Amino acid sequence: MLLQIHGNKAWTHHTSVTSLLRMSPYITDVAAWQESWDRQQEAYLPDREHRFTAMLDAVDAVRDGDRLRLLDLAGGTGTISERTLRRFPHAEVTLVDLDPALLALARASLGERVTIVTADLGRPDWHAALPHRDYDAVLTATALHWLPAERLERLYAELRDLLRPGGILVNADHMPDDALPQLTKRLLDRARDRRAARYAAGAALSWTQWWQQAEADPALRPLVAQRHAIYPTGHSPEWNPPVSWHLSALDAAGFAEVGTVWRGGTDAAVAGLR
């Protein structure tokens, strides 16, 4: 598949993740970019695919017949959207994000199968451009920790209002168990060492390396520049409250049921049922 951005074409070239490091900047393969993004993310969460499966299992449990209208929140390159469509081919999916470079990869990968919306979740009017107000499910992963606490609390309430009765929100992110502080520290240390070994072996790009590679590509370079303009000092500082905080916030937002649907190490997926 060709990646086309601003009218520029970059011809397809089959490549592995490790050879992406050596790829000519004049050759862009959207499948290789998606694979390298997945490997970069898996360095932080090796059981990432298990997490996605658990999230989609929860969606399947609340589906109303054959219909599935899903919102992929802060969807980036379209990881959740792609897995949703693989499992539910007739799903109606909306992907929302602000990052122009990641959205370009999502558009190139997903084409017309997904409605893509550019919006800033930090703004209270972010949902104005959405095509629907009655989603069956909202899924988001490894994204909302960039938002301040007060904004995330309000966002949870806004997302509840976008769900049909019986619809579900699932947020998967870094959510330690506050009852296990010593174990959490050891798990984090172990995960850091494991990532370092993957980087040293060339099995994955680090976050910084991935963005450097994107900036070196002529098709993505102007979009990475736009990203820097949107986030001139990077994202806000990461904020990783425990699961208990998220469950309290979901409850305060008016969800009828709240709970944890998945845990892997210091990551978890919490759900709210409207």
VOPALO-455732 format. One record per residue (C-alpha): residue number from 1; residue in three letters; y, x, z. Coordinates in steps of 0.02 Angstrom, whole numbers. Each point is the difference from the previous one (the first is absolute). Layout:
<sites>
(site NUM,"Ala",(Y,X,Z))
...
</sites>
This chain:
<sites>
(site 1,"Met",(0,0,0))
(site 2,"Leu",(173,65,-44))
(site 3,"Leu",(135,9,131))
(site 4,"Gln",(166,-54,-77))
(site 5,"Ile",(161,19,99))
(site 6,"His",(174,-21,-73))
(site 7,"Gly",(-75,2,-174))
(site 8,"Asn",(-85,170,21))
(site 9,"Lys",(-183,14,-43))
(site 10,"Ala",(-119,120,84))
(site 11,"Trp",(-170,12,-81))
(site 12,"Thr",(-159,-30,96))
(site 13,"His",(-95,152,62))
(site 14,"His",(-161,-13,101))
(site 15,"Thr",(11,105,156))
(site 16,"Ser",(-65,18,177))
(site 17,"Val",(106,3,157))
(site 18,"Thr",(-10,188,17))
(site 19,"Ser",(45,30,-182))
(site 20,"Leu",(153,-111,25))
(site 21,"Leu",(75,149,90))
(site 22,"Arg",(-13,97,-164))
(site 23,"Met",(48,-145,-113))
(site 24,"Ser",(136,30,-126))
(site 25,"Pro",(155,-95,56))
(site 26,"Tyr",(8,-71,-177))
(site 27,"Ile",(-166,-92,20))
(site 28,"Thr",(-6,-152,112))
(site 29,"Asp",(-159,-100,28))
(site 30,"Val",(32,-151,110))
(site 31,"Ala",(-183,-4,54))
(site 32,"Ala",(13,180,59))
(site 33,"Trp",(160,-40,95))
(site 34,"Gln",(-85,-147,85))
(site 35,"Glu",(-151,106,44))
(site 36,"Ser",(108,139,71))
(site 37,"Trp",(97,-129,102))
(site 38,"Asp",(-163,-68,71))
(site 39,"Arg",(-64,175,43))
(site 40,"Gln",(167,44,81))
(site 41,"Gln",(-8,-158,106))
(site 42,"Glu",(-184,24,43))
(site 43,"Ala",(42,168,76))
(site 44,"Tyr",(87,-102,135))
(site 45,"Leu",(-131,-137,8))
(site 46,"Pro",(-174,45,-67))
(site 47,"Asp",(-65,-177,31))
(site 48,"Arg",(145,-78,-95))
(site 49,"Glu",(-115,-98,-117))
(site 50,"His",(-90,-77,149))
(site 51,"Arg",(170,-59,62))
(site 52,"Phe",(40,-82,-167))
(site 53,"Thr",(-170,-85,0))
(site 54,"Ala",(31,-71,174))
(site 55,"Met",(171,-63,-52))
(site 56,"Leu",(-70,-88,-153))
(site 57,"Asp",(-144,-70,102))
(site 58,"Ala",(130,-84,111))
(site 59,"Val",(88,-69,-154))
(site 60,"Asp",(-165,-66,-69))
(site 61,"Ala",(-33,-90,164))
(site 62,"Val",(160,-104,-11))
(site 63,"Arg",(4,-31,-188))
(site 64,"Asp",(27,-180,-52))
(site 65,"Gly",(-129,-26,-135))
(site 66,"Asp",(21,110,-153))
(site 67,"Arg",(187,21,17))
(site 68,"Leu",(70,162,68))
(site 69,"Arg",(186,37,-1))
(site 70,"Leu",(27,169,83))
(site 71,"Leu",(153,102,44))
(site 72,"Asp",(-25,190,-1))
(site 73,"Leu",(141,53,116))
(site 74,"Ala",(72,175,-19))
(site 75,"Gly",(-136,19,-130))
(site 76,"Gly",(51,168,-73))
(site 77,"Thr",(-113,52,-144))
(site 78,"Gly",(-98,-163,11))
(site 79,"Thr",(-149,57,102))
(site 80,"Ile",(-26,-167,87))
(site 81,"Ser",(41,-100,-156))
(site 82,"Glu",(-130,94,-102))
(site 83,"Arg",(-136,-25,131))
(site 84,"Thr",(47,-183,20))
(site 85,"Leu",(-19,-30,-187))
(site 86,"Arg",(-163,96,-5))
(site 87,"Arg",(-72,-117,132))
(site 88,"Phe",(92,-160,-49))
(site 89,"Pro",(32,14,-188))
(site 90,"His",(97,-164,-10))
(site 91,"Ala",(116,36,146))
(site 92,"Glu",(187,-24,-24))
(site 93,"Val",(77,158,73))
(site 94,"Thr",(180,47,37))
(site 95,"Leu",(39,182,42))
(site 96,"Val",(161,42,92))
(site 97,"Asp",(71,174,26))
(site 98,"Leu",(163,97,-13))
(site 99,"Asp",(-59,171,-58))
(site 100,"Pro",(34,16,-189))
(site 101,"Ala",(-126,139,-30))
(site 102,"Leu",(-144,-89,85))
(site 103,"Leu",(45,-164,-83))
(site 104,"Ala",(-4,86,-171))
(site 105,"Leu",(-179,54,33))
(site 106,"Ala",(-43,-176,59))
(site 107,"Arg",(72,-77,-160))
(site 108,"Ala",(-91,124,-110))
(site 109,"Ser",(-165,-31,91))
(site 110,"Leu",(6,-188,25))
(site 111,"Gly",(101,-61,-148))
(site 112,"Glu",(20,-189,-8))
(site 113,"Arg",(-139,-33,125))
(site 114,"Val",(125,12,143))
(site 115,"Thr",(179,-61,25))
(site 116,"Ile",(101,149,61))
(site 117,"Val",(158,-25,103))
(site 118,"Thr",(122,134,55))
(site 119,"Ala",(66,-42,174))
(site 120,"Asp",(57,86,160))
(site 121,"Leu",(-99,-61,150))
(site 122,"Gly",(139,62,112))
(site 123,"Arg",(111,-141,-64))
(site 124,"Pro",(-20,-179,62))
(site 125,"Asp",(16,-69,-177))
(site 126,"Trp",(-140,109,-70))
(site 127,"His",(-108,-153,-41))
(site 128,"Ala",(130,-85,-110))
(site 129,"Ala",(-78,71,-159))
(site 130,"Leu",(-179,-53,41))
(site 131,"Pro",(-77,-124,-122))
(site 132,"His",(-87,-101,138))
(site 133,"Arg",(23,-61,179))
(site 134,"Asp",(-179,-53,34))
(site 135,"Tyr",(-110,155,-1))
(site 136,"Asp",(-179,-9,59))
(site 137,"Ala",(7,179,63))
(site 138,"Val",(119,143,30))
(site 139,"Leu",(-76,174,7))
(site 140,"Thr",(87,164,40))
(site 141,"Ala",(-64,173,45))
(site 142,"Thr",(76,160,68))
(site 143,"Ala",(178,-55,-34))
(site 144,"Leu",(84,-104,134))
(site 145,"His",(8,143,126))
(site 146,"Trp",(157,54,-94))
(site 147,"Leu",(93,-154,62))
(site 148,"Pro",(92,-6,168))
(site 149,"Ala",(-80,-109,134))
(site 150,"Glu",(129,-139,-8))
(site 151,"Arg",(-13,-12,-189))
(site 152,"Leu",(-190,-5,3))
(site 153,"Glu",(4,-140,128))
(site 154,"Arg",(112,-103,-114))
(site 155,"Leu",(-104,45,-153))
(site 156,"Tyr",(-157,-68,83))
(site 157,"Ala",(89,-168,23))
(site 158,"Glu",(60,3,-181))
(site 159,"Leu",(-177,34,-61))
(site 160,"Arg",(-68,-144,103))
(site 161,"Asp",(120,-116,-90))
(site 162,"Leu",(-63,62,-169))
(site 163,"Leu",(-180,-49,39))
(site 164,"Arg",(-78,-169,-29))
(site 165,"Pro",(-78,-83,154))
(site 166,"Gly",(-161,95,33))
(site 167,"Gly",(61,153,-95))
(site 168,"Ile",(-21,176,68))
(site 169,"Leu",(103,157,23))
(site 170,"Val",(-91,166,21))
(site 171,"Asn",(96,160,42))
(site 172,"Ala",(-100,162,1))
(site 173,"Asp",(87,154,68))
(site 174,"His",(1,139,129))
(site 175,"Met",(-29,-104,157))
(site 176,"Pro",(-74,98,146))
(site 177,"Asp",(-90,-84,143))
(site 178,"Asp",(116,16,151))
(site 179,"Ala",(-149,-13,117))
(site 180,"Leu",(-71,165,-68))
(site 181,"Pro",(141,129,4))
(site 182,"Gln",(-109,154,23))
(site 183,"Leu",(-125,-51,-133))
(site 184,"Thr",(144,-43,-117))
(site 185,"Lys",(72,175,18))
(site 186,"Arg",(-169,78,-37))
(site 187,"Leu",(-26,-111,-151))
(site 188,"Leu",(171,47,-68))
(site 189,"Asp",(-35,185,25))
(site 190,"Arg",(-167,-18,-89))
(site 191,"Ala",(80,-94,-144))
(site 192,"Arg",(134,133,-20))
(site 193,"Asp",(-131,138,-10))
(site 194,"Arg",(-101,-100,-126))
(site 195,"Arg",(153,-24,-111))
(site 196,"Ala",(40,185,7))
(site 197,"Ala",(-177,40,-57))
(site 198,"Arg",(14,-121,-146))
(site 199,"Tyr",(165,76,-55))
(site 200,"Ala",(-69,177,15))
(site 201,"Ala",(-151,-48,-107))
(site 202,"Gly",(110,-78,-134))
(site 203,"Ala",(-84,-169,24))
(site 204,"Ala",(165,-93,14))
(site 205,"Leu",(187,23,-15))
(site 206,"Ser",(105,-13,156))
(site 207,"Trp",(139,-131,6))
(site 208,"Thr",(129,134,-42))
(site 209,"Gln",(-105,75,-140))
(site 210,"Trp",(-28,-170,-78))
(site 211,"Trp",(186,-35,-11))
(site 212,"Gln",(34,174,-66))
(site 213,"Gln",(-127,-32,-137))
(site 214,"Ala",(81,-166,-41))
(site 215,"Glu",(171,80,-9))
(site 216,"Ala",(-66,131,-122))
(site 217,"Asp",(-56,-134,-123))
(site 218,"Pro",(134,-43,-129))
(site 219,"Ala",(-45,-185,-2))
(site 220,"Leu",(6,-19,189))
(site 221,"Arg",(141,123,37))
(site 222,"Pro",(145,-123,-24))
(site 223,"Leu",(-90,-127,108))
(site 224,"Val",(-29,126,138))
(site 225,"Ala",(186,39,-9))
(site 226,"Gln",(36,-186,23))
(site 227,"Arg",(-118,2,148))
(site 228,"His",(98,143,79))
(site 229,"Ala",(160,-103,-23))
(site 230,"Ile",(-80,-148,88))
(site 231,"Tyr",(-68,109,141))
(site 232,"Pro",(125,145,9))
(site 233,"Thr",(-67,60,167))
(site 234,"Gly",(-177,-61,-27))
(site 235,"His",(-70,-156,82))
(site 236,"Ser",(51,-47,175))
(site 237,"Pro",(-95,92,137))
(site 238,"Glu",(-179,-56,15))
(site 239,"Trp",(-32,-122,142))
(site 240,"Asn",(-180,-36,46))
(site 241,"Pro",(-16,-128,139))
(site 242,"Pro",(-172,-48,65))
(site 243,"Val",(-98,-151,-57))
(site 244,"Ser",(57,-96,154))
(site 245,"Trp",(181,9,-58))
(site 246,"His",(-44,-70,-171))
(site 247,"Leu",(-104,-141,74))
(site 248,"Ser",(144,-49,115))
(site 249,"Ala",(122,5,-145))
(site 250,"Leu",(-113,-108,-109))
(site 251,"Asp",(-21,-124,140))
(site 252,"Ala",(188,-8,27))
(site 253,"Ala",(22,-28,-188))
(site 254,"Gly",(-95,-163,15))
(site 255,"Phe",(-173,41,-68))
(site 256,"Ala",(-134,-118,64))
(site 257,"Glu",(-130,137,22))
(site 258,"Val",(22,188,13))
(site 259,"Gly",(-126,140,18))
(site 260,"Thr",(-75,161,-66))
(site 261,"Val",(-113,-10,-152))
(site 262,"Trp",(-36,186,-22))
(site 263,"Arg",(16,167,89))
(site 264,"Gly",(-34,177,-58))
(site 265,"Gly",(52,140,117))
(site 266,"Thr",(184,-22,39))
(site 267,"Asp",(28,-122,-143))
(site 268,"Ala",(-26,-187,9))
(site 269,"Ala",(29,-161,-96))
(site 270,"Val",(76,-147,92))
(site 271,"Ala",(2,-178,-64))
(site 272,"Gly",(102,-155,28))
(site 273,"Leu",(-62,-171,-55))
(site 274,"Arg",(130,-134,-32))
</sites>
